[in-house]
Amino acid sequence: MKLVKQPYSQSKALLAITKASFKAIFSNPSAIIFSILFPIIFILIFGSFGNGGGVTYRIALSPDSDTTSDFYQGLKRANVIRIVEYPDSVSLNKDLQKGKLTAVISIITVSDSTLQPSTTIRVRSTTASANSMGSFMPVLDYLRLLIESSQAGADAAAGGSITIEDPVVAEVRPYRQIDFILPGQLGFSILFSTLFGIAFTFFGLREQLVLKRFYATPVNRLNILLGIGMSRLFFQLINIVVLVLFGYFFLNFTLQHGVFTFIDILVMTVIMLFLLMGVGLIFSSIAKSDTSIPLLINLFGFPQMMLSGTFFPIEVFPKWLQGICRILPLTQFNDSIRKISFEGLSILDCWKEIGILGIWMVVIYLIAARVIKWE
């Protein structure tokens, strides 16, 4: 009787490795605590903060504003007012609708028949900045009084009168604090849990010679990496589902287009997870011992946690530092999730963020291909 040799099934090998690695993740309680419990605690803490303008009011000037007027000079000198310039009206209106911009100011100066100048201040805002507008208008009125009192002892005719009209406040969809905080917490969760999970898993498998044994089998090397990596990917997707649904049902997190927005968030998460898996592979290969892995992860992750808009907008940093912030991979993830969830954009509209992540991914996997070790 002639025996027929069955071909080795790569797909069954991939499925078996994925299943075993997935079980190993859930056998470690700390993975669940760090991936789900801690982000929920952060969400509750930061999500409980109110939507306030704080002590600094960010304003923009309309193109027709008189920048030679005393009122404009007073705005520049005011410590609590920051004048922001925008490249176009689209980005200005986006910040205005999100409450990131307190108001848009128009300073109009005209002269009457006696050639005495008269300045009119027009204020445009939205309901997203309702909390800050309540204290911002008295600041403008106080500034007007300061200017008029300084002119009283000088040539009053040269200064003219200043009139502040009632603000025009447009009704917009509320931008809650959770709409900013939750996307940052999603990025925070997958950044550290994926890096720690991938780096320690591959390092342990290499030190225990498991990878070497896998390498000696007919299993394709790519399937070995995918099997272990996909288990981590599935686990992180479960975390994202839990965190997004928790934010949506308990904290009114905005999902602009419901299920479709939710799916786009998951797709964007998969892209970010593949990038982080490559970083984890690099760290597991270059680490000399398991004690050096946390150091490498913190060197990569901590600056991103602070500079990528995870807990607060990157606009609070100096402009030179903002340029660095905007090329970090976590910044791209955070920005894309906020655009998808609140602005209702599709994942195809986030081509810029995906492009930057793609460049990072190419560089990371080129490095990983050179440094990865099987024994």
ROMIBA-78862 format. One record per residue: residue number from 1; x, y, z of N, C-alpha, C in turn. Coordinates in steps of 0.1 Angstrom, whole numbers. Atoms other than C-alpha are relative to their C-alpha. Layout:
<sites>
  seq   n.xx   n.yy   n.zz  ca.xx  ca.yy  ca.zz   c.xx   c.yy   c.zz
  NUM      X      Y      Z      X      Y      Z      X      Y      Z
...
</sites>
This chain:
<sites>
  seq   n.xx   n.yy   n.zz  ca.xx  ca.yy  ca.zz   c.xx   c.yy   c.zz
    1      9    -12      0      0      0      0      9     12      0
    2     -8    -12      2     14     33    -11     -5     12      9
    3      4    -11     -9     13     61     15      1     13     -8
    4      1    -13      6      3     95      2      4     11     10
    5     -4    -10    -10     22    123     19     -8     13     -1
    6      9    -12      0     -1    151     29      9     13      1
    7     -8    -13     -1     12    187     23     -2      7     13
    8      0     -7    -13     20    207     54    -10     12     -1
    9     10    -11      0     -9    231     62      5     12      7
   10     -4    -13     -6      4    266     68    -11      7      7
   11     11     -7     -6    -30    279     76     -4     -6     13
   12      3      6    -13    -36    253    103     11      4     11
   13    -11     -4     -9     -2    262    118     -2     14      5
   14      2    -14     -3    -10    299    117    -11      1     11
   15     12      0     -9    -44    292    134      4     -5     14
   16     -4      6    -13    -28    270    161      9     10      8
   17     -9    -10     -7     -1    296    170     -8     12      5
   18      9    -11     -4    -27    324    171     -8     -4     12
   19      8      4    -11    -50    304    193      7     -2     13
   20     -8      2    -12    -23    294    218      5     13      6
   21     -5    -13     -5     -9    330    220    -11      8      6
   22     12     -8     -5    -44    344    225     -4     -5     14
   23      3      6    -13    -50    320    254     10      5     11
   24    -10     -5     -9    -17    331    269     -2     14      5
   25      3    -14     -4    -27    367    269    -10      1     12
   26     11     -1    -10    -59    361    289      4     -8     13
   27     -4      6    -12    -40    339    314      8      9      9
   28     -8    -10     -8    -21    370    325    -10     12      4
   29      9    -10     -4    -45    392    346      5     15     -2
   30     -5    -13      1    -22    422    344     -2      6    -13
   31      3     -5     13    -28    425    307    -14      6     -1
   32     14     -6      0    -65    431    313      0     13      8
   33      0    -11     -8    -58    455    341      6     12     -7
   34     -6    -11      6    -34    477    322     -6      4    -13
   35      6     -3     13    -53    475    289    -14      6      1
   36     14     -4     -1    -88    481    301     -3      8     12
   37      4     -7    -12    -91    491    337      7     13      2
   38     -7    -13     -2    -64    518    338     -6     11    -10
   39      6    -10      9    -77    536    306    -14      4      5
   40     14     -4     -5   -113    535    321      2     10     11
   41     -3    -10    -12    -99    552    353      4     13     -5
   42     -4    -12      6    -82    578    332    -11      8     -7
   43     11     -6      7   -113    584    311     -9      7     10
   44      9     -5    -11   -134    589    343      6     13      6
   45     -7    -12     -7   -108    613    358     -1     12     -9
   46     -1    -12      9   -102    635    327    -14      3     -6
   47     13     -3      5   -137    631    314     -9      8      9
   48      8     -7    -10   -151    646    346      3     15      0
   49     -4    -14      0   -133    679    339    -11      8     -8
   50      9     -8      7   -156    707    328      5      6    -13
   51     -5     -6     12   -155    724    294      2     15      3
   52     -2    -14     -3   -140    757    305     11      6     -9
   53    -10     -7      8   -119    784    288     12      2      8
   54    -12     -2     -8    -95    785    317      3     15      1
   55     -4    -14     -2    -75    817    323      5      6    -13
   56     -5     -6     12    -64    821    287    -11     -2    -11
   57     10      0     11    -88    830    258      7      1    -13
   58     -5      0     14    -78    820    223    -10      6     -9
   59      9     -7     10    -92    844    197      7      1    -13
   60     -6     -2     14    -87    850    160     -6     14     -4
   61      5    -13      6    -91    883    141     -5     -2    -14
   62      5      1     14   -112    887    110     10      7     -9
   63     -9     -6      9    -93    897     79     -1     15     -1
   64      3    -14      1   -109    932     79      3      8     12
   65     -2     -7    -13    -98    941    114     11     10     -1
   66    -10    -11      0    -79    973    120     10     -3     10
   67    -11      3     -9    -46    963    134      8     12      5
   68     -7    -12     -4    -35    999    139     -7      7     12
   69      8     -7    -10    -62   1007    165      6     -3     14
   70     -4      1    -14    -56   1011    202     -6    -13      6
   71      6     12     -5    -80    982    209      8    -12     -4
   72     -8     11      4    -59    958    189     13     -1      8
   73    -12      0     -8    -28    969    208     -3     -5     14
   74      4      5    -13    -47    963    240     -2    -15      1
   75      2     14      1    -56    928    229     14     -7      1
   76    -14      6      1    -19    920    222      6      1     14
   77     -7     -2    -13     -8    933    256     -7     -8     11
   78      8      7    -11    -36    914    276      6    -14      2
   79     -7     13     -3    -20    884    294    -10    -12     -1
   80     10     11      0    -53    864    294     -5     -3    -15
   81      5      2     14    -58    867    256     12     -4     -9
   82    -10      5     10    -39    848    229     -6      1    -14
   83      4     -2     14    -43    859    193      6    -11     -9
   84     -5     12      8    -41    828    170     -3      3    -15
   85      1     -2     14    -35    830    133     -3    -14     -7
   86      3     12      7    -50    804    109      3      2    -15
   87     -4     -1     15    -39    796     73    -13      1     -9
   88     12     -1      7    -75    794     62    -13      0      9
   89     12     -1     -8   -111    798     73     -6    -13      4
   90      5     13     -3   -118    761     73      5     -5     13
   91     -6      4    -13    -94    753    101     -5      9     11
   92      5     -9    -10   -106    784    120    -13     -4      4
   93     14      4     -3   -142    773    118     -1    -13      8
   94      0     13     -7   -133    738    129      3      2     15
   95     -4     -3    -14   -116    751    161    -12      8      7
   96     11     -8     -6   -145    775    167    -12     -9      3
   97     11     10     -3   -171    746    165      4     -9     11
   98     -4      9    -11   -150    725    189      2      8     13
   99     -2     -7    -12   -147    753    214     15      3      3
  100    -14     -3     -2   -109    755    210      3     14     -2
  101     -1    -14      2   -113    791    199    -12      7      7
  102     11     -7     -8   -132    814    222     -9      8     -9
  103      7     -9      9   -142    839    195      8      5    -11
  104     -6     -8     11   -135    857    163     -4     14      1
  105      2    -14     -2   -131    894    167      2      8    -13
  106     -1    -10     11   -137    921    141      2     14      6
  107     -2    -13     -5   -122    955    148     -2     10    -12
  108      3     -9     11   -138    981    125      1     14      5
  109     -2    -14     -3   -127   1017    126     -5      9    -12
  110      5    -10     10   -145   1045    107      1     14      6
  111     -1    -15     -4   -144   1083    108    -13      6     -4
  112     13     -7      3   -175   1105    111      3     13     -8
  113     -2    -13      8   -180   1139     94     10      9      7
  114    -10     -8     -7   -158   1155    121     14     -6      0
  115    -12      7      1   -130   1131    112      5     -7     13
  116     -3      7    -12   -132   1116    147     -2    -15     -2
  117      1     15      2   -125   1078    146     -9     -6     10
  118     10      8     -9   -151   1054    160      3    -15     -3
  119     -3     14      1   -142   1018    167    -11     -9      4
  120     10      9     -4   -167    990    167      6    -14      1
  121     -5     13     -2   -159    956    181    -12    -10     -2
  122     10     11      3   -179    926    167      6    -13      4
  123     -5     13     -6   -176    892    184     -9    -11     -6
  124      8     12      5   -186    859    167      6    -12      7
  125     -4     12     -8   -186    827    187    -10    -11     -2
  126      9     12      1   -204    793    191     -4     -4     14
  127      5      5    -13   -223    775    218     11     -9      6
  128    -11      9     -5   -192    752    221      9      8     10
  129     -8     -9     -9   -175    782    239     -8      7      9
  130     10     -8     -9   -205    792    260      6      2     13
  131     -5     -2    -14   -187    787    293     11     11      0
  132    -11    -10      0   -157    808    283     -5     14     -4
  133      5    -13      5   -178    835    266     -6      8     12
  134      6     -7    -11   -195    844    299     10      9      7
  135    -10     -8     -6   -162    856    313      9      8    -10
  136     -8     -6     10   -146    867    280     -5     14     -3
  137      6    -13      3   -170    896    273      3     11     10
  138     -4    -11    -10   -163    914    306     15      3     -2
  139    -14     -3      3   -126    911    297      1     11    -11
  140      0    -10     11   -132    930    265     -5     13      5
  141      5    -13     -5   -153    956    283     10      7      9
  142    -10     -6     -9   -126    961    309     11      6     -8
  143    -10     -5      9   -101    965    281     -4     13     -6
  144      5    -13      6   -123    992    265      1     11     11
  145     -1    -10    -11   -125   1010    299     14      5      2
  146    -14     -3     -1    -87   1009    302      4     10    -11
  147     -5     -8     11    -82   1024    268     -7     14      1
  148      6    -13     -1   -108   1051    273      5      9     12
  149     -6     -8    -11    -94   1061    307     14      5     -3
  150    -13     -5      4    -59   1063    292     -1     12     -9
  151      1    -11     10    -72   1086    265     -6     13      7
  152      6    -12     -7    -90   1109    291     10     10      3
  153    -10    -10     -4    -58   1125    301      8      5    -12
  154     -7     -4     12    -45   1128    266     -9      6    -10
  155      9     -6     10    -61   1138    233    -11    -10     -2
  156     12      9      1    -95   1122    236     -5     -1    -14
  157      5      0     13   -104   1131    201      8     -9     -9
  158     -8      9      8    -75   1111    187     -4    -14      1
  159      3     14     -2    -87   1080    203    -14     -4     -5
  160     14      2      4   -124   1083    195     -7    -10      9
  161      9      8     -9   -152   1061    209      2    -15     -4
  162     -1     14      2   -152   1023    213    -13     -6      4
  163     13      6     -3   -184   1003    210      2    -16     -2
  164      0     15      1   -186    965    217    -14     -5     -2
  165     13      5      3   -216    950    201     -3    -14      7
  166      4     13     -6   -235    920    216      6    -11     -9
  167     -6     11      8   -218    887    205    -10     -7     -8
  168      9      9      8   -233    866    178      5    -14      2
  169     -4     14     -4   -233    830    191     -8    -10     -9
  170      6     10      8   -240    803    166     -2    -13      8
  171      3     13     -6   -257    770    177      8    -11     -7
  172     -7     12      6   -234    740    171     -1    -12      9
  173      0     13     -8   -232    704    182     10      1     11
  174    -10     -1    -11   -216    703    217     12     -8     -1
  175    -13      7     -1   -180    693    219      4     -2     14
  176     -2      3    -14   -176    676    252     15     -4      2
  177    -14      3     -4   -144    670    271      3    -15     -4
  178     -3     14      3   -148    632    265      3     -2    -14
  179     -3      1     14   -147    638    228     15      2     -3
  180    -14     -2      2   -111    649    232      8    -11      8
  181     -7      9     -9   -101    626    261      0    -14     -4
  182      1     14      3   -113    592    249      9     -4    -11
  183     -9      4     10    -94    591    216     14      0      5
  184    -14      0     -5    -62    600    235      2    -13      9
  185     -1     11     -9    -69    572    260      0    -13     -8
  186     -2     12      9    -74    547    231     14     -1     -5
  187    -14      1      4    -40    556    218      9     -3     11
  188     -8      3    -12    -25    555    253     -1    -15      3
  189      2     14     -4    -40    520    259      8     -9    -10
  190     -6      9     10    -28    504    226     15      2     -1
  191    -14     -3      1      6    521    227      8     -9      9
  192     -8      7    -10     19    507    259     -4    -15      1
  193      4     14     -2     -1    474    262      5     -8    -12
  194     -5      8     12      9    464    226     15     -1      1
  195    -15      0      0     46    474    230      4    -10     11
  196     -4      9    -11     49    456    264     -4    -15     -4
  197      4     13      4     29    426    251      8     -7    -10
  198     -8      5     11     48    421    219     14     -2      4
  199    -14      0     -3     82    429    232      3    -12     10
  200     -2     10    -10     80    406    263     -3    -14     -6
  201      3     13      5     63    378    244     10     -5     -9
  202    -10      5      9     88    376    216     14     -2      7
  203    -12      1     -8    117    381    240      0    -13      8
  204      1     12     -8    105    353    262      0    -13     -9
  205     -1     12      9     99    329    233     14     -2     -6
  206    -14      2      5    134    336    220      9     -6     10
  207     -8      5    -10    150    331    253     -2    -15      4
  208      4     14     -3    131    298    259      2     -9    -12
  209     -3      7     12    142    287    224    -12     -5     -7
  210     12      4      7    106    284    213      0      4    -14
  211     -1     -5     13    112    306    183     10     -9     -9
  212    -10      8      7    142    285    174     -6    -13     -5
  213      6     13      4    121    253    174    -11      3    -11
  214      9     -4     10     94    271    154      7      1    -14
  215     -8     -3     12    120    281    129      5    -13     -7
  216     -4     13      6    131    244    125    -11     -8     -6
  217     11      7      6     96    234    116     -3      5    -14
  218      3     -5     13     80    237     82     -9     13      0
  219      9    -12     -1     59    267     95      8     12     -6
  220     -6    -12      5     66    298     75      3     10     10
  221     -3     -9    -11     84    324     95    -10     12      1
  222     10    -11      0     59    351     85    -12     -5      8
  223     12      5     -8     31    329     99      3     -1     15
  224     -3      0    -15     49    325    132     -1     14      6
  225      2    -14     -5     51    363    135    -14      5      0
  226     14     -4      1     16    368    123     -9     -6     11
  227      8      8    -10      2    341    146      0      7     14
  228     -1     -6    -13     16    357    177     -5     14      0
  229      4    -14      1     11    392    166    -15      2     -2
  230     15     -1      2    -26    387    155     -7     -3     13
  231      7      3    -13    -35    373    189      0     13      8
  232     -1    -13     -7    -22    406    204    -10     10     -7
  233      8     -9      7    -41    425    177    -15     -2      4
  234     14      3     -4    -74    407    185     -3      5     14
  235      2     -4    -14    -69    414    222     -2     15      1
  236      1    -15      0    -64    451    216    -12      5     -6
  237     13     -4      6    -94    453    194    -11     -2     10
  238     10      1    -10   -115    439    222      1     11     10
  239     -1    -12     -9   -101    466    245     -6     12     -6
  240      6    -12      7   -110    493    219    -15     -1      0
  241     15      2      0   -145    479    216     -6      4     14
  242      4     -3    -14   -149    480    254      0     15      3
  243     -2    -14     -4   -135    515    258     -9      9     -8
  244      9     -8      8   -155    530    229    -14     -1      5
  245     14      2     -4   -188    515    240     -2      5     14
  246      1     -6    -13   -181    525    276     -2     15     -1
  247      1    -15      2   -175    561    265    -13      4     -6
  248     12     -4      7   -205    561    242    -13     -1      9
  249     12      3     -8   -231    546    266      0      7     14
  250     -1     -5    -14   -219    561    299      5     15      1
  251     -6    -14     -1   -201    594    290     -4      8    -12
  252      5     -7     12   -219    605    258     11      3    -10
  253    -10     -2     10   -189    601    236     -6      0    -14
  254      6     -2     13   -197    612    200      4    -10    -10
  255     -2      9     12   -200    586    172     -9      6    -10
  256      8     -8      9   -211    609    144     -9     -8     -9
  257      8      8      9   -223    582    121     -3    -14      5
  258      4     13     -6   -230    554    146     10    -11     -3
  259     -7     13      3   -219    519    135     11      3    -10
  260    -10     -2     11   -200    532    104     12      7      6
  261    -11     -7     -7   -179    556    126      7    -10      9
  262     -6     10     -8   -173    527    150      9     -9     -8
  263     -8      9      8   -160    505    122     13      7     -5
  264    -12     -8      4   -137    533    109     10      1     11
  265     -9     -1    -12   -122    536    144      7    -13      1
  266     -7     14     -1   -115    498    144     10     -1    -11
  267    -10      1     11    -98    500    110     12      8      2
  268    -12     -9     -4    -76    529    121      8     -6     11
  269     -8      6    -11    -67    510    152      8    -12     -5
  270     -8     11      6    -56    479    131     12      6     -6
  271    -12     -6      7    -33    502    111     11      3     11
  272     -9     -4    -10    -18    516    143      6    -13      7
  273     -5     12     -7    -15    481    159     11     -7     -8
  274    -10      6      9      5    468    129     13      8      2
  275    -12     -8     -2     29    497    133      7     -3     14
  276     -5      2    -13     33    491    170      6    -14      2
  277     -5     13     -1     38    454    165     15     -1     -5
  278    -14     -1      5     69    462    144     10      6     10
  279     -9     -7    -11     83    485    172      3    -11     11
  280     -2     10    -10     77    457    197     10    -11     -4
  281     -9     10      5     96    432    175     15      5      0
  282    -14     -6     -1    126    456    173      5      0     14
  283     -4     -1    -14    127    461    210      3    -14      6
  284     -3     14     -5    125    423    217     13     -5     -6
  285    -12      6      7    154    417    193     13      7      5
  286    -12     -8     -4    178    445    205      2      0     15
  287     -1      0    -15    171    440    242     10    -11      4
  288     -9     10     -5    199    422    260     -6     -8     11
  289      7      7    -11    177    413    290    -14      6      1
  290     14     -4     -1    141    416    299     -1     13      8
  291      1    -13     -8    149    445    323      2     12     -8
  292     -2    -12      9    160    467    294    -12      3     -9
  293     11     -2      8    127    463    276     -9     12      4
  294      8    -12     -5    107    488    298      7     13     -3
  295     -7    -12      3    134    513    293     -1      4    -15
  296      2     -3     14    132    511    255    -14      4     -3
  297     14     -4      3     95    512    255     -4     14      6
  298      2    -14     -6     94    543    278      7     11     -8
  299     -7    -10      8    120    560    256     -8      3    -13
  300      8     -2     12     97    555    226    -14      5      4
  301     14     -3     -3     63    558    243     -3     12      9
  302      3    -11     -9     66    584    271      0     14     -7
  303      1    -13      7     75    614    248    -13      1     -8
  304     13      0      8     45    604    226    -12      2      8
  305     11     -2     -9     22    602    255     -2     14      4
  306      0    -14     -4     31    637    265     -2     10    -11
  307      0     -9     11     34    653    231    -10     -2    -12
  308      8      4     12      8    636    209    -15      4      2
  309     14     -4     -2    -24    653    223     -8    -11      7
  310      7     10     -7    -32    624    246     -8      6     11
  311      7     -5    -12    -42    644    277     -3     15     -2
  312      3    -14      3    -41    680    263      4      4    -14
  313     -3     -4     14    -39    698    229     15      3     -1
  314    -14     -3      3     -5    701    213      2     15     -2
  315     -1    -15      2    -13    738    208      6      7     12
  316     -5     -7    -12     -2    745    243     16      0      0
  317    -14      0      1     34    738    233      5     11    -10
  318     -6    -10      9     58    763    215     -1     -5    -14
  319      2      4     14     55    763    177     11     -9     -5
  320    -11      9      5     89    747    172     -2    -14      5
  321      3     13     -5     78    718    194    -12     -6     -6
  322     12      5      7     44    715    177      4     -7    -13
  323     -4      6     12     62    707    145      5    -14      2
  324     -4     13     -4     78    677    162    -12     -9      4
  325     12      7     -5     45    667    178     -8     -5    -12
  326      8      3     11     28    666    144      5    -11     -9
  327     -5     11      8     50    639    129      1    -13      8
  328      0     12     -8     47    614    158    -11     -9     -4
  329     11      9      4     27    583    150    -12      0      9
  330     12     -1     -9      5    586    181     -8     12     -3
  331      7    -12      3     -4    621    171    -10     -3    -12
  332      8      3     12    -17    608    137    -12     -9      4
  333     11      9     -5    -38    581    155    -10      9      8
  334     10     -8     -8    -53    606    180     -8      9     -9
  335      7    -10      8    -61    632    154    -10     -7     -9
  336      9      7      9    -76    606    130    -13     -5      7
  337     12      5     -8    -99    591    157     -9     12      4
  338      9    -12     -3   -111    626    167     -7      5    -12
  339      7     -4     12   -118    635    131    -11    -10     -4
  340     10     10      4   -137    602    125    -12      1     10
  341     11      1    -10   -157    603    158     -8     12      1
  342      7    -12     -2   -166    639    162     -4      7    -13
  343      3     -7     13   -163    655    127     -8     -9    -10
  344      7      8      9   -178    625    110      7     -4    -13
  345     -8      3     12   -150    620     85      1    -15     -1
  346     -2     14      2   -145    586     69     15     -2      1
  347    -14      3     -1   -112    568     72      8      5    -13
  348     -6     -5     12   -105    578     36      4     15      0
  349     -3    -14     -2   -106    614     46     12      3      8
  350    -12     -1     -9    -77    608     70     12     -5     -8
  351    -11      4      8    -53    602     41     14      5      5
  352    -12     -6     -5    -27    625     56      6     -8     12
  353     -4      7    -12    -26    607     89      5    -14     -4
  354     -3     13      4    -26    573     72     14      0     -8
  355    -12     -1      7      2    584     49     13      1      9
  356    -11     -2     -9     25    595     78      2    -13      8
  357     -1     13     -6     17    562     96      6    -10     -9
  358     -6      9     10     26    544     64     15      1     -1
  359    -15     -3      1     60    561     62      7     -6     13
  360     -5      5    -13     66    552     99      1    -16     -1
  361      0     14      0     56    516     92     11     -6     -9
  362    -10      5      9     79    511     62     14      1      7
  363    -13     -2     -7    109    525     82      1    -11     11
  364      0      9    -12    100    504    113      2    -15     -5
  365     -2     14      4     97    471     94     12     -3     -8
  366    -13      1      6    128    477     74     11     -2     11
  367     -9      2    -11    146    480    107     -2    -14      6
  368      3     13     -7    128    450    122      6    -12     -8
  369     -5     11      8    138    428     92     15     -2      1
  370    -14      1     -1    174    436     98      5     -5     15
  371     -4      3    -13    175    432    136     -7    -12      7
  372      8     11     -7    150    404    144      9    -12      2
  373     -8     12     -4    166    374    161    -10    -11      3
  374      8     12     -3    152    339    163      6     -9     11
  375     -6      8    -11    176    326    189     10      9      7
</sites>
